Amino acid sequence: MGYAHYTINRNGQKIEAGYAVEAVCEQDGCEEKIDRGLAYLCGQTPGGDQHGCGGYFCGAHHYMSGEEYVGDLCGECIATYRREHPVDASA
């Protein structure tokens, strides 16, 4: 399977994804043009996973989690992740 264009199930709905699929950022009110490639994906798995919602977000609305197994996350998902995984200040 290539990553240019494919279909995924997200929230019970089939959507087109891949770096050849034009889209806009899914943050409310944002009109930034992006694609539905892995670089814009919230989480690690298209369609959503344990930490990410599977949405696609521009650089202004996409945040580094600091954990490779988590991936980059949207604002809502990074807030949840940080709440559930607080940084140990004594480390």
PDB file of N, CA, C and O in Angstrom:
ATOM      1  N   MET A   1       0.847  -1.173   0.000  1.00  0.00           N
ATOM      2  CA  MET A   1       0.000   0.000   0.000  1.00  0.00           C
ATOM      3  C   MET A   1       0.893   1.236   0.000  1.00  0.00           C
ATOM      4  O   MET A   1       1.833   1.332   0.789  1.00  0.00           O
ATOM      5  N   GLY A   2       0.597   2.172  -0.882  1.00  0.00           N
ATOM      6  CA  GLY A   2       1.304   3.438  -0.884  1.00  0.00           C
ATOM      7  C   GLY A   2       0.607   4.424   0.026  1.00  0.00           C
ATOM      8  O   GLY A   2      -0.532   4.208   0.441  1.00  0.00           O
ATOM      9  N   TYR A   3       1.294   5.503   0.332  1.00  0.00           N
ATOM     10  CA  TYR A   3       0.721   6.498   1.229  1.00  0.00           C
ATOM     11  C   TYR A   3       0.242   7.750   0.503  1.00  0.00           C
ATOM     12  O   TYR A   3      -0.076   8.746   1.152  1.00  0.00           O
ATOM     13  N   ALA A   4       0.183   7.725  -0.826  1.00  0.00           N
ATOM     14  CA  ALA A   4      -0.295   8.886  -1.573  1.00  0.00           C
ATOM     15  C   ALA A   4      -1.809   9.021  -1.490  1.00  0.00           C
ATOM     16  O   ALA A   4      -2.331  10.130  -1.377  1.00  0.00           O
ATOM     17  N   HIS A   5      -2.517   7.889  -1.545  1.00  0.00           N
ATOM     18  CA  HIS A   5      -3.976   7.939  -1.530  1.00  0.00           C
ATOM     19  C   HIS A   5      -4.520   6.605  -1.055  1.00  0.00           C
ATOM     20  O   HIS A   5      -4.199   5.558  -1.618  1.00  0.00           O
ATOM     21  N   TYR A   6      -5.342   6.645  -0.022  1.00  0.00           N
ATOM     22  CA  TYR A   6      -5.965   5.432   0.508  1.00  0.00           C
ATOM     23  C   TYR A   6      -7.225   5.829   1.273  1.00  0.00           C
ATOM     24  O   TYR A   6      -7.448   7.012   1.529  1.00  0.00           O
ATOM     25  N   THR A   7      -8.031   4.868   1.630  1.00  0.00           N
ATOM     26  CA  THR A   7      -9.271   5.112   2.359  1.00  0.00           C
ATOM     27  C   THR A   7      -9.133   4.554   3.775  1.00  0.00           C
ATOM     28  O   THR A   7      -8.596   3.464   3.974  1.00  0.00           O
ATOM     29  N   ILE A   8      -9.625   5.316   4.756  1.00  0.00           N
ATOM     30  CA  ILE A   8      -9.598   4.867   6.146  1.00  0.00           C
ATOM     31  C   ILE A   8     -10.988   5.022   6.751  1.00  0.00           C
ATOM     32  O   ILE A   8     -11.835   5.743   6.224  1.00  0.00           O
ATOM     33  N   ASN A   9     -11.201   4.344   7.846  1.00  0.00           N
ATOM     34  CA  ASN A   9     -12.421   4.516   8.643  1.00  0.00           C
ATOM     35  C   ASN A   9     -12.067   5.374   9.844  1.00  0.00           C
ATOM     36  O   ASN A   9     -11.145   5.055  10.594  1.00  0.00           O
ATOM     37  N   ARG A  10     -12.800   6.458  10.023  1.00  0.00           N
ATOM     38  CA  ARG A  10     -12.586   7.344  11.166  1.00  0.00           C
ATOM     39  C   ARG A  10     -13.942   7.733  11.718  1.00  0.00           C
ATOM     40  O   ARG A  10     -14.771   8.308  11.013  1.00  0.00           O
ATOM     41  N   ASN A  11     -14.158   7.420  12.965  1.00  0.00           N
ATOM     42  CA  ASN A  11     -15.429   7.734  13.620  1.00  0.00           C
ATOM     43  C   ASN A  11     -16.622   7.173  12.849  1.00  0.00           C
ATOM     44  O   ASN A  11     -17.653   7.834  12.721  1.00  0.00           O
ATOM     45  N   GLY A  12     -16.476   5.956  12.339  1.00  0.00           N
ATOM     46  CA  GLY A  12     -17.565   5.301  11.621  1.00  0.00           C
ATOM     47  C   GLY A  12     -17.809   5.816  10.211  1.00  0.00           C
ATOM     48  O   GLY A  12     -18.823   5.489   9.595  1.00  0.00           O
ATOM     49  N   GLN A  13     -16.897   6.611   9.704  1.00  0.00           N
ATOM     50  CA  GLN A  13     -17.059   7.217   8.374  1.00  0.00           C
ATOM     51  C   GLN A  13     -15.808   6.936   7.536  1.00  0.00           C
ATOM     52  O   GLN A  13     -14.690   7.027   8.044  1.00  0.00           O
ATOM     53  N   LYS A  14     -15.987   6.599   6.268  1.00  0.00           N
ATOM     54  CA  LYS A  14     -14.856   6.398   5.374  1.00  0.00           C
ATOM     55  C   LYS A  14     -14.412   7.747   4.833  1.00  0.00           C
ATOM     56  O   LYS A  14     -15.229   8.530   4.348  1.00  0.00           O
ATOM     57  N   ILE A  15     -13.086   8.021   4.921  1.00  0.00           N
ATOM     58  CA  ILE A  15     -12.539   9.243   4.354  1.00  0.00           C
ATOM     59  C   ILE A  15     -11.306   8.906   3.519  1.00  0.00           C
ATOM     60  O   ILE A  15     -10.652   7.884   3.731  1.00  0.00           O
ATOM     61  N   GLU A  16     -11.009   9.772   2.581  1.00  0.00           N
ATOM     62  CA  GLU A  16      -9.815   9.630   1.763  1.00  0.00           C
ATOM     63  C   GLU A  16      -8.646  10.237   2.533  1.00  0.00           C
ATOM     64  O   GLU A  16      -8.796  11.288   3.157  1.00  0.00           O
ATOM     65  N   ALA A  17      -7.490   9.588   2.496  1.00  0.00           N
ATOM     66  CA  ALA A  17      -6.307  10.072   3.188  1.00  0.00           C
ATOM     67  C   ALA A  17      -5.086   9.851   2.305  1.00  0.00           C
ATOM     68  O   ALA A  17      -5.158   9.149   1.296  1.00  0.00           O
ATOM     69  N   GLY A  18      -3.976  10.451   2.688  1.00  0.00           N
ATOM     70  CA  GLY A  18      -2.722  10.320   1.971  1.00  0.00           C
ATOM     71  C   GLY A  18      -2.175  11.682   1.595  1.00  0.00           C
ATOM     72  O   GLY A  18      -2.907  12.671   1.561  1.00  0.00           O
ATOM     73  N   TYR A  19      -0.867  11.725   1.308  1.00  0.00           N
ATOM     74  CA  TYR A  19      -0.237  13.004   1.007  1.00  0.00           C
ATOM     75  C   TYR A  19      -0.673  13.603  -0.323  1.00  0.00           C
ATOM     76  O   TYR A  19      -0.367  14.764  -0.593  1.00  0.00           O
ATOM     77  N   ALA A  20      -1.375  12.854  -1.160  1.00  0.00           N
ATOM     78  CA  ALA A  20      -1.898  13.386  -2.419  1.00  0.00           C
ATOM     79  C   ALA A  20      -3.350  13.870  -2.281  1.00  0.00           C
ATOM     80  O   ALA A  20      -3.953  14.311  -3.259  1.00  0.00           O
ATOM     81  N   VAL A  21      -3.899  13.788  -1.082  1.00  0.00           N
ATOM     82  CA  VAL A  21      -5.283  14.199  -0.832  1.00  0.00           C
ATOM     83  C   VAL A  21      -5.266  15.600  -0.214  1.00  0.00           C
ATOM     84  O   VAL A  21      -4.834  15.774   0.926  1.00  0.00           O
ATOM     85  N   GLU A  22      -5.731  16.584  -0.959  1.00  0.00           N
ATOM     86  CA  GLU A  22      -5.770  17.956  -0.461  1.00  0.00           C
ATOM     87  C   GLU A  22      -6.853  18.102   0.601  1.00  0.00           C
ATOM     88  O   GLU A  22      -7.913  17.481   0.519  1.00  0.00           O
ATOM     89  N   ALA A  23      -6.566  18.936   1.599  1.00  0.00           N
ATOM     90  CA  ALA A  23      -7.504  19.151   2.705  1.00  0.00           C
ATOM     91  C   ALA A  23      -7.222  20.511   3.331  1.00  0.00           C
ATOM     92  O   ALA A  23      -6.316  21.229   2.909  1.00  0.00           O
ATOM     93  N   VAL A  24      -8.005  20.845   4.333  1.00  0.00           N
ATOM     94  CA  VAL A  24      -7.717  22.009   5.167  1.00  0.00           C
ATOM     95  C   VAL A  24      -7.592  21.522   6.599  1.00  0.00           C
ATOM     96  O   VAL A  24      -8.138  20.479   6.961  1.00  0.00           O
ATOM     97  N   CYS A  25      -6.874  22.279   7.406  1.00  0.00           N
ATOM     98  CA  CYS A  25      -6.694  21.959   8.821  1.00  0.00           C
ATOM     99  C   CYS A  25      -8.059  21.739   9.464  1.00  0.00           C
ATOM    100  O   CYS A  25      -9.008  22.469   9.179  1.00  0.00           O
ATOM    101  N   GLU A  26      -8.157  20.744  10.320  1.00  0.00           N
ATOM    102  CA  GLU A  26      -9.426  20.410  10.961  1.00  0.00           C
ATOM    103  C   GLU A  26      -9.678  21.183  12.257  1.00  0.00           C
ATOM    104  O   GLU A  26     -10.681  20.947  12.931  1.00  0.00           O
ATOM    105  N   GLN A  27      -8.778  22.102  12.610  1.00  0.00           N
ATOM    106  CA  GLN A  27      -9.016  22.971  13.772  1.00  0.00           C
ATOM    107  C   GLN A  27     -10.140  23.938  13.416  1.00  0.00           C
ATOM    108  O   GLN A  27     -10.111  24.563  12.356  1.00  0.00           O
ATOM    109  N   ASP A  28     -11.118  24.059  14.290  1.00  0.00           N
ATOM    110  CA  ASP A  28     -12.238  24.976  14.045  1.00  0.00           C
ATOM    111  C   ASP A  28     -11.732  26.369  13.694  1.00  0.00           C
ATOM    112  O   ASP A  28     -10.909  26.938  14.411  1.00  0.00           O
ATOM    113  N   GLY A  29     -12.223  26.907  12.597  1.00  0.00           N
ATOM    114  CA  GLY A  29     -11.889  28.258  12.179  1.00  0.00           C
ATOM    115  C   GLY A  29     -10.615  28.390  11.371  1.00  0.00           C
ATOM    116  O   GLY A  29     -10.347  29.467  10.837  1.00  0.00           O
ATOM    117  N   CYS A  30      -9.821  27.342  11.260  1.00  0.00           N
ATOM    118  CA  CYS A  30      -8.569  27.406  10.499  1.00  0.00           C
ATOM    119  C   CYS A  30      -8.835  26.990   9.054  1.00  0.00           C
ATOM    120  O   CYS A  30      -9.528  26.003   8.806  1.00  0.00           O
ATOM    121  N   GLU A  31      -8.293  27.728   8.119  1.00  0.00           N
ATOM    122  CA  GLU A  31      -8.460  27.435   6.690  1.00  0.00           C
ATOM    123  C   GLU A  31      -7.135  27.100   6.014  1.00  0.00           C
ATOM    124  O   GLU A  31      -7.052  27.129   4.787  1.00  0.00           O
ATOM    125  N   GLU A  32      -6.090  26.782   6.793  1.00  0.00           N
ATOM    126  CA  GLU A  32      -4.775  26.468   6.239  1.00  0.00           C
ATOM    127  C   GLU A  32      -4.860  25.229   5.361  1.00  0.00           C
ATOM    128  O   GLU A  32      -5.391  24.199   5.779  1.00  0.00           O
ATOM    129  N   LYS A  33      -4.335  25.330   4.138  1.00  0.00           N
ATOM    130  CA  LYS A  33      -4.330  24.196   3.219  1.00  0.00           C
ATOM    131  C   LYS A  33      -3.226  23.222   3.611  1.00  0.00           C
ATOM    132  O   LYS A  33      -2.073  23.608   3.804  1.00  0.00           O
ATOM    133  N   ILE A  34      -3.602  21.963   3.721  1.00  0.00           N
ATOM    134  CA  ILE A  34      -2.676  20.881   4.061  1.00  0.00           C
ATOM    135  C   ILE A  34      -3.028  19.685   3.189  1.00  0.00           C
ATOM    136  O   ILE A  34      -3.831  19.803   2.263  1.00  0.00           O
ATOM    137  N   ASP A  35      -2.440  18.552   3.477  1.00  0.00           N
ATOM    138  CA  ASP A  35      -2.873  17.303   2.854  1.00  0.00           C
ATOM    139  C   ASP A  35      -3.185  16.327   3.981  1.00  0.00           C
ATOM    140  O   ASP A  35      -2.942  16.625   5.150  1.00  0.00           O
ATOM    141  N   ARG A  36      -3.710  15.192   3.639  1.00  0.00           N
ATOM    142  CA  ARG A  36      -4.032  14.186   4.654  1.00  0.00           C
ATOM    143  C   ARG A  36      -2.934  13.127   4.723  1.00  0.00           C
ATOM    144  O   ARG A  36      -3.202  11.929   4.811  1.00  0.00           O
ATOM    145  N   GLY A  37      -1.692  13.605   4.680  1.00  0.00           N
ATOM    146  CA  GLY A  37      -0.542  12.730   4.828  1.00  0.00           C
ATOM    147  C   GLY A  37      -0.173  12.543   6.286  1.00  0.00           C
ATOM    148  O   GLY A  37      -0.714  13.212   7.166  1.00  0.00           O
ATOM    149  N   LEU A  38       0.748  11.633   6.535  1.00  0.00           N
ATOM    150  CA  LEU A  38       1.150  11.298   7.897  1.00  0.00           C
ATOM    151  C   LEU A  38       1.777  12.478   8.628  1.00  0.00           C
ATOM    152  O   LEU A  38       1.723  12.526   9.856  1.00  0.00           O
ATOM    153  N   ALA A  39       2.373  13.434   7.909  1.00  0.00           N
ATOM    154  CA  ALA A  39       2.998  14.593   8.550  1.00  0.00           C
ATOM    155  C   ALA A  39       1.983  15.471   9.273  1.00  0.00           C
ATOM    156  O   ALA A  39       2.349  16.179  10.211  1.00  0.00           O
ATOM    157  N   TYR A  40       0.741  15.442   8.868  1.00  0.00           N
ATOM    158  CA  TYR A  40      -0.306  16.273   9.465  1.00  0.00           C
ATOM    159  C   TYR A  40      -1.234  15.489  10.391  1.00  0.00           C
ATOM    160  O   TYR A  40      -2.171  16.057  10.951  1.00  0.00           O
ATOM    161  N   LEU A  41      -0.985  14.209  10.554  1.00  0.00           N
ATOM    162  CA  LEU A  41      -1.851  13.313  11.319  1.00  0.00           C
ATOM    163  C   LEU A  41      -1.702  13.507  12.818  1.00  0.00           C
ATOM    164  O   LEU A  41      -0.586  13.629  13.321  1.00  0.00           O
ATOM    165  N   CYS A  42      -2.805  13.537  13.526  1.00  0.00           N
ATOM    166  CA  CYS A  42      -2.812  13.555  14.985  1.00  0.00           C
ATOM    167  C   CYS A  42      -2.743  12.104  15.462  1.00  0.00           C
ATOM    168  O   CYS A  42      -3.685  11.332  15.283  1.00  0.00           O
ATOM    169  N   GLY A  43      -1.604  11.747  16.075  1.00  0.00           N
ATOM    170  CA  GLY A  43      -1.381  10.379  16.530  1.00  0.00           C
ATOM    171  C   GLY A  43      -0.486   9.621  15.572  1.00  0.00           C
ATOM    172  O   GLY A  43       0.186  10.217  14.729  1.00  0.00           O
ATOM    173  N   GLN A  44      -0.479   8.321  15.703  1.00  0.00           N
ATOM    174  CA  GLN A  44       0.371   7.463  14.878  1.00  0.00           C
ATOM    175  C   GLN A  44      -0.392   6.671  13.825  1.00  0.00           C
ATOM    176  O   GLN A  44       0.203   6.194  12.859  1.00  0.00           O
ATOM    177  N   THR A  45      -1.692   6.527  14.000  1.00  0.00           N
ATOM    178  CA  THR A  45      -2.469   5.644  13.151  1.00  0.00           C
ATOM    179  C   THR A  45      -3.585   6.404  12.439  1.00  0.00           C
ATOM    180  O   THR A  45      -4.430   7.017  13.092  1.00  0.00           O
ATOM    181  N   PRO A  46      -3.594   6.369  11.093  1.00  0.00           N
ATOM    182  CA  PRO A  46      -4.724   6.985  10.387  1.00  0.00           C
ATOM    183  C   PRO A  46      -6.040   6.379  10.883  1.00  0.00           C
ATOM    184  O   PRO A  46      -6.179   5.160  10.990  1.00  0.00           O
ATOM    185  N   GLY A  47      -6.984   7.243  11.176  1.00  0.00           N
ATOM    186  CA  GLY A  47      -8.262   6.782  11.716  1.00  0.00           C
ATOM    187  C   GLY A  47      -8.362   6.965  13.221  1.00  0.00           C
ATOM    188  O   GLY A  47      -9.455   6.897  13.782  1.00  0.00           O
ATOM    189  N   GLY A  48      -7.225   7.198  13.883  1.00  0.00           N
ATOM    190  CA  GLY A  48      -7.214   7.408  15.328  1.00  0.00           C
ATOM    191  C   GLY A  48      -6.587   6.245  16.072  1.00  0.00           C
ATOM    192  O   GLY A  48      -6.570   5.114  15.586  1.00  0.00           O
ATOM    193  N   ASP A  49      -6.076   6.536  17.246  1.00  0.00           N
ATOM    194  CA  ASP A  49      -5.445   5.509  18.071  1.00  0.00           C
ATOM    195  C   ASP A  49      -5.585   5.894  19.546  1.00  0.00           C
ATOM    196  O   ASP A  49      -6.378   6.770  19.890  1.00  0.00           O
ATOM    197  N   GLN A  50      -4.830   5.253  20.392  1.00  0.00           N
ATOM    198  CA  GLN A  50      -4.931   5.451  21.835  1.00  0.00           C
ATOM    199  C   GLN A  50      -4.706   6.905  22.248  1.00  0.00           C
ATOM    200  O   GLN A  50      -5.334   7.375  23.197  1.00  0.00           O
ATOM    201  N   HIS A  51      -3.825   7.622  21.556  1.00  0.00           N
ATOM    202  CA  HIS A  51      -3.472   8.981  21.961  1.00  0.00           C
ATOM    203  C   HIS A  51      -3.993  10.060  21.005  1.00  0.00           C
ATOM    204  O   HIS A  51      -4.276  11.178  21.435  1.00  0.00           O
ATOM    205  N   GLY A  52      -4.121   9.739  19.727  1.00  0.00           N
ATOM    206  CA  GLY A  52      -4.508  10.739  18.741  1.00  0.00           C
ATOM    207  C   GLY A  52      -5.882  10.494  18.151  1.00  0.00           C
ATOM    208  O   GLY A  52      -6.339   9.355  18.054  1.00  0.00           O
ATOM    209  N   CYS A  53      -6.536  11.578  17.758  1.00  0.00           N
ATOM    210  CA  CYS A  53      -7.898  11.491  17.223  1.00  0.00           C
ATOM    211  C   CYS A  53      -7.941  11.068  15.755  1.00  0.00           C
ATOM    212  O   CYS A  53      -9.003  10.716  15.240  1.00  0.00           O
ATOM    213  N   GLY A  54      -6.780  11.101  15.078  1.00  0.00           N
ATOM    214  CA  GLY A  54      -6.762  10.730  13.663  1.00  0.00           C
ATOM    215  C   GLY A  54      -7.130  11.875  12.742  1.00  0.00           C
ATOM    216  O   GLY A  54      -7.302  11.668  11.541  1.00  0.00           O
ATOM    217  N   GLY A  55      -7.257  13.089  13.284  1.00  0.00           N
ATOM    218  CA  GLY A  55      -7.531  14.259  12.463  1.00  0.00           C
ATOM    219  C   GLY A  55      -6.255  14.757  11.806  1.00  0.00           C
ATOM    220  O   GLY A  55      -5.167  14.252  12.081  1.00  0.00           O
ATOM    221  N   TYR A  56      -6.392  15.744  10.942  1.00  0.00           N
ATOM    222  CA  TYR A  56      -5.261  16.309  10.201  1.00  0.00           C
ATOM    223  C   TYR A  56      -5.197  17.800  10.490  1.00  0.00           C
ATOM    224  O   TYR A  56      -6.184  18.516  10.326  1.00  0.00           O
ATOM    225  N   PHE A  57      -4.008  18.270  10.929  1.00  0.00           N
ATOM    226  CA  PHE A  57      -3.855  19.629  11.422  1.00  0.00           C
ATOM    227  C   PHE A  57      -2.604  20.286  10.862  1.00  0.00           C
ATOM    228  O   PHE A  57      -1.587  19.627  10.646  1.00  0.00           O
ATOM    229  N   CYS A  58      -2.689  21.600  10.626  1.00  0.00           N
ATOM    230  CA  CYS A  58      -1.554  22.378  10.137  1.00  0.00           C
ATOM    231  C   CYS A  58      -0.509  22.518  11.245  1.00  0.00           C
ATOM    232  O   CYS A  58      -0.757  22.144  12.391  1.00  0.00           O
ATOM    233  N   GLY A  59       0.641  23.051  10.901  1.00  0.00           N
ATOM    234  CA  GLY A  59       1.721  23.214  11.868  1.00  0.00           C
ATOM    235  C   GLY A  59       1.369  24.076  13.063  1.00  0.00           C
ATOM    236  O   GLY A  59       1.912  23.874  14.149  1.00  0.00           O
ATOM    237  N   ALA A  60       0.470  25.036  12.884  1.00  0.00           N
ATOM    238  CA  ALA A  60       0.075  25.901  13.998  1.00  0.00           C
ATOM    239  C   ALA A  60      -0.825  25.183  15.003  1.00  0.00           C
ATOM    240  O   ALA A  60      -0.985  25.652  16.130  1.00  0.00           O
ATOM    241  N   HIS A  61      -1.409  24.060  14.613  1.00  0.00           N
ATOM    242  CA  HIS A  61      -2.353  23.333  15.478  1.00  0.00           C
ATOM    243  C   HIS A  61      -1.934  21.876  15.699  1.00  0.00           C
ATOM    244  O   HIS A  61      -2.766  21.021  16.003  1.00  0.00           O
ATOM    245  N   HIS A  62      -0.645  21.608  15.543  1.00  0.00           N
ATOM    246  CA  HIS A  62      -0.087  20.263  15.638  1.00  0.00           C
ATOM    247  C   HIS A  62       1.108  20.350  16.576  1.00  0.00           C
ATOM    248  O   HIS A  62       2.011  21.149  16.329  1.00  0.00           O
ATOM    249  N   TYR A  63       1.147  19.561  17.641  1.00  0.00           N
ATOM    250  CA  TYR A  63       2.145  19.718  18.679  1.00  0.00           C
ATOM    251  C   TYR A  63       2.937  18.432  18.893  1.00  0.00           C
ATOM    252  O   TYR A  63       2.391  17.333  18.803  1.00  0.00           O
ATOM    253  N   MET A  64       4.223  18.579  19.174  1.00  0.00           N
ATOM    254  CA  MET A  64       5.074  17.424  19.432  1.00  0.00           C
ATOM    255  C   MET A  64       4.789  16.890  20.830  1.00  0.00           C
ATOM    256  O   MET A  64       4.785  17.646  21.801  1.00  0.00           O
ATOM    257  N   SER A  65       4.553  15.600  20.926  1.00  0.00           N
ATOM    258  CA  SER A  65       4.275  14.990  22.233  1.00  0.00           C
ATOM    259  C   SER A  65       5.555  14.742  23.010  1.00  0.00           C
ATOM    260  O   SER A  65       5.530  14.670  24.239  1.00  0.00           O
ATOM    261  N   GLY A  66       6.671  14.611  22.314  1.00  0.00           N
ATOM    262  CA  GLY A  66       7.924  14.276  22.975  1.00  0.00           C
ATOM    263  C   GLY A  66       8.143  12.781  23.102  1.00  0.00           C
ATOM    264  O   GLY A  66       9.175  12.345  23.612  1.00  0.00           O
ATOM    265  N   GLU A  67       7.190  11.997  22.647  1.00  0.00           N
ATOM    266  CA  GLU A  67       7.293  10.537  22.704  1.00  0.00           C
ATOM    267  C   GLU A  67       7.097   9.975  21.308  1.00  0.00           C
ATOM    268  O   GLU A  67       6.068  10.217  20.676  1.00  0.00           O
ATOM    269  N   GLU A  68       8.073   9.229  20.825  1.00  0.00           N
ATOM    270  CA  GLU A  68       7.999   8.684  19.469  1.00  0.00           C
ATOM    271  C   GLU A  68       6.793   7.777  19.276  1.00  0.00           C
ATOM    272  O   GLU A  68       6.173   7.799  18.213  1.00  0.00           O
ATOM    273  N   TYR A  69       6.451   6.982  20.279  1.00  0.00           N
ATOM    274  CA  TYR A  69       5.331   6.046  20.147  1.00  0.00           C
ATOM    275  C   TYR A  69       3.966   6.732  20.163  1.00  0.00           C
ATOM    276  O   TYR A  69       2.954   6.109  19.841  1.00  0.00           O
ATOM    277  N   VAL A  70       3.935   8.021  20.539  1.00  0.00           N
ATOM    278  CA  VAL A  70       2.688   8.774  20.593  1.00  0.00           C
ATOM    279  C   VAL A  70       2.472   9.567  19.308  1.00  0.00           C
ATOM    280  O   VAL A  70       1.351   9.637  18.803  1.00  0.00           O
ATOM    281  N   GLY A  71       3.524  10.157  18.783  1.00  0.00           N
ATOM    282  CA  GLY A  71       3.432  10.991  17.588  1.00  0.00           C
ATOM    283  C   GLY A  71       3.059  12.418  17.927  1.00  0.00           C
ATOM    284  O   GLY A  71       2.992  12.794  19.098  1.00  0.00           O
ATOM    285  N   ASP A  72       2.818  13.206  16.902  1.00  0.00           N
ATOM    286  CA  ASP A  72       2.379  14.586  17.086  1.00  0.00           C
ATOM    287  C   ASP A  72       0.874  14.588  17.288  1.00  0.00           C
ATOM    288  O   ASP A  72       0.161  13.738  16.753  1.00  0.00           O
ATOM    289  N   LEU A  73       0.395  15.560  18.071  1.00  0.00           N
ATOM    290  CA  LEU A  73      -1.014  15.576  18.442  1.00  0.00           C
ATOM    291  C   LEU A  73      -1.627  16.955  18.240  1.00  0.00           C
ATOM    292  O   LEU A  73      -0.923  17.964  18.266  1.00  0.00           O
ATOM    293  N   CYS A  74      -2.938  16.993  18.039  1.00  0.00           N
ATOM    294  CA  CYS A  74      -3.669  18.263  17.960  1.00  0.00           C
ATOM    295  C   CYS A  74      -3.762  18.858  19.365  1.00  0.00           C
ATOM    296  O   CYS A  74      -3.380  18.209  20.339  1.00  0.00           O
ATOM    297  N   GLY A  75      -4.258  20.067  19.474  1.00  0.00           N
ATOM    298  CA  GLY A  75      -4.348  20.750  20.761  1.00  0.00           C
ATOM    299  C   GLY A  75      -5.148  20.000  21.801  1.00  0.00           C
ATOM    300  O   GLY A  75      -4.725  19.891  22.951  1.00  0.00           O
ATOM    301  N   GLU A  76      -6.285  19.487  21.415  1.00  0.00           N
ATOM    302  CA  GLU A  76      -7.132  18.758  22.367  1.00  0.00           C
ATOM    303  C   GLU A  76      -6.463  17.469  22.833  1.00  0.00           C
ATOM    304  O   GLU A  76      -6.483  17.145  24.020  1.00  0.00           O
ATOM    305  N   CYS A  77      -5.873  16.741  21.897  1.00  0.00           N
ATOM    306  CA  CYS A  77      -5.240  15.463  22.255  1.00  0.00           C
ATOM    307  C   CYS A  77      -3.962  15.668  23.061  1.00  0.00           C
ATOM    308  O   CYS A  77      -3.678  14.879  23.963  1.00  0.00           O
ATOM    309  N   ILE A  78      -3.168  16.727  22.755  1.00  0.00           N
ATOM    310  CA  ILE A  78      -1.948  16.963  23.530  1.00  0.00           C
ATOM    311  C   ILE A  78      -2.304  17.371  24.959  1.00  0.00           C
ATOM    312  O   ILE A  78      -1.605  16.991  25.898  1.00  0.00           O
ATOM    313  N   ALA A  79      -3.373  18.136  25.135  1.00  0.00           N
ATOM    314  CA  ALA A  79      -3.805  18.524  26.483  1.00  0.00           C
ATOM    315  C   ALA A  79      -4.205  17.292  27.290  1.00  0.00           C
ATOM    316  O   ALA A  79      -3.848  17.169  28.462  1.00  0.00           O
ATOM    317  N   THR A  80      -4.944  16.383  26.662  1.00  0.00           N
ATOM    318  CA  THR A  80      -5.340  15.142  27.336  1.00  0.00           C
ATOM    319  C   THR A  80      -4.121  14.302  27.669  1.00  0.00           C
ATOM    320  O   THR A  80      -4.006  13.777  28.777  1.00  0.00           O
ATOM    321  N   TYR A  81      -3.205  14.173  26.707  1.00  0.00           N
ATOM    322  CA  TYR A  81      -1.999  13.366  26.922  1.00  0.00           C
ATOM    323  C   TYR A  81      -1.174  13.919  28.081  1.00  0.00           C
ATOM    324  O   TYR A  81      -0.722  13.164  28.942  1.00  0.00           O
ATOM    325  N   ARG A  82      -0.980  15.229  28.102  1.00  0.00           N
ATOM    326  CA  ARG A  82      -0.170  15.843  29.175  1.00  0.00           C
ATOM    327  C   ARG A  82      -0.858  15.731  30.534  1.00  0.00           C
ATOM    328  O   ARG A  82      -0.191  15.590  31.558  1.00  0.00           O
ATOM    329  N   ARG A  83      -2.159  15.793  30.546  1.00  0.00           N
ATOM    330  CA  ARG A  83      -2.917  15.630  31.802  1.00  0.00           C
ATOM    331  C   ARG A  83      -2.756  14.195  32.323  1.00  0.00           C
ATOM    332  O   ARG A  83      -2.606  13.981  33.526  1.00  0.00           O
ATOM    333  N   GLU A  84      -2.789  13.225  31.418  1.00  0.00           N
ATOM    334  CA  GLU A  84      -2.696  11.815  31.799  1.00  0.00           C
ATOM    335  C   GLU A  84      -1.255  11.352  32.023  1.00  0.00           C
ATOM    336  O   GLU A  84      -1.021  10.333  32.674  1.00  0.00           O
ATOM    337  N   HIS A  85      -0.286  12.106  31.480  1.00  0.00           N
ATOM    338  CA  HIS A  85       1.142  11.734  31.584  1.00  0.00           C
ATOM    339  C   HIS A  85       1.953  12.950  32.024  1.00  0.00           C
ATOM    340  O   HIS A  85       2.754  13.472  31.248  1.00  0.00           O
ATOM    341  N   PRO A  86       1.754  13.399  33.249  1.00  0.00           N
ATOM    342  CA  PRO A  86       2.507  14.584  33.700  1.00  0.00           C
ATOM    343  C   PRO A  86       4.008  14.307  33.728  1.00  0.00           C
ATOM    344  O   PRO A  86       4.442  13.189  34.008  1.00  0.00           O
ATOM    345  N   VAL A  87       4.788  15.338  33.436  1.00  0.00           N
ATOM    346  CA  VAL A  87       6.235  15.218  33.451  1.00  0.00           C
ATOM    347  C   VAL A  87       6.683  15.205  34.911  1.00  0.00           C
ATOM    348  O   VAL A  87       6.250  16.033  35.712  1.00  0.00           O
ATOM    349  N   ASP A  88       7.551  14.259  35.243  1.00  0.00           N
ATOM    350  CA  ASP A  88       8.084  14.153  36.597  1.00  0.00           C
ATOM    351  C   ASP A  88       9.164  15.214  36.767  1.00  0.00           C
ATOM    352  O   ASP A  88      10.244  15.087  36.192  1.00  0.00           O
ATOM    353  N   ALA A  89       8.891  16.262  37.549  1.00  0.00           N
ATOM    354  CA  ALA A  89       9.815  17.376  37.736  1.00  0.00           C
ATOM    355  C   ALA A  89      11.083  16.957  38.490  1.00  0.00           C
ATOM    356  O   ALA A  89      12.098  17.648  38.400  1.00  0.00           O
ATOM    357  N   SER A  90      11.051  15.855  39.222  1.00  0.00           N
ATOM    358  CA  SER A  90      12.226  15.421  39.980  1.00  0.00           C
ATOM    359  C   SER A  90      13.218  14.638  39.125  1.00  0.00           C
ATOM    360  O   SER A  90      14.333  14.349  39.557  1.00  0.00           O
ATOM    361  N   ALA A  91      12.798  14.300  37.907  1.00  0.00           N
ATOM    362  CA  ALA A  91      13.675  13.484  37.050  1.00  0.00           C
ATOM    363  C   ALA A  91      14.750  14.314  36.396  1.00  0.00           C
ATOM    364  O   ALA A  91      15.569  13.783  35.646  1.00  0.00           O
TER     365      ALA A  91
END
